[in-house]
Amino acid sequence: MKSGAAAAVATPVAVSIAHPARSASNRFEAMRSAVSLRHVVVLAGVLLLPLAATPFMLFQVVAQSLVLGLIALSLTFLGGYGGMVSLAQMTVAGIAGYAVAVLGFSSATEISLRWPWWAAIPVALVICSLAATLVGWLSVRTEGIYTIMITLAIGVAFYYLVLQNYSVFNGFQGMREVYPPKVFGVAWRDPVPFYYLSLGCALAGYFLVRWVVGAPFGIALQGIRDNPRRMNALGFHVVAHRVAAYALAGFIAGVGGVLFVWYNGLITPGSVGTSWLINILVIAVLGGMKHPIGAFLGALVFVLLQTFAIDLFDRERFNLVIGGVFLAIVLFSPDGLLGLWEKLRLRLGPAQRLSHNSRRS
């Protein structure tokens, strides 16, 4: 007899394979029914935000949150839906950033190949996706703390590689003056254009993850997360699914990595150091690993604390503040801020209904 998790996965996958047109239609209907008035209001708000926000808030806070949220989204996809917590997502993003700097334009003219943007960016994304596939191939045969340690070791190894290599990565100086190209006469690093560029990429990444987790591949991946032995017995290639998930997550992180380099205008070994490897994990956990939108919520909270709380505390105490917030979220809501909001909503819901009924009576 099949276990509950495996049976729940096997049934929709089998239906999807047998009736692909019906499955696609059902997913479309489900996505359309999931769109409510609040989604329309939020979308209108983010599109009209440049009319109300200052250039500092738009670029330094919101755009940076979208970029970091996109990188954290790759970890949310791996951890929340695949059960694989990788600390190498910022490494993959850094590989994409370095690839854009080396293939495109930077201050290191003796290193950069000065390719046009339409050639450099796709090749950079292919490189980082292949790197993520390699990371996945090395780590998917482990679980839990061992996966974390392997991906952390890969991240640290890449940090020391770029720190000590001068012929390709320019050592500790890194690659500077890495800016987005002017396309259609638009300076894409200006606050408003860069905000819309980041918003478009963030929305594309969010809807891609939402679509994938409802597709047969995503359903099978969640079944592998819950019971890999049963899924293997059902005929699913566990290792192949996990490696493919790493490749997809690497592509998403690579897009975020390119935007992050353009945001900073440079990339250095510090951009892929241990602190940033852990920051991406903090961002994903803060928002909630089980919700794609949680990556962007966690990034917004992180950037707000990083931007404004540091004015109230010195650097050492600021790190304690970040650690304290992270610890409080983990202790009181393992599902992050969205999980905490869900608990509050469930607690307040019955009270609100009772109050409404009493007023009606």
Beta strands, then each sheet from edge to edge (+ up, - down):
strand 1: 175-176
strand 2: 182-183
strand 3: 186-187
strand 4: 266-267
sheet 1: 1+ 4-
sheet 2: 2+ 3-
end
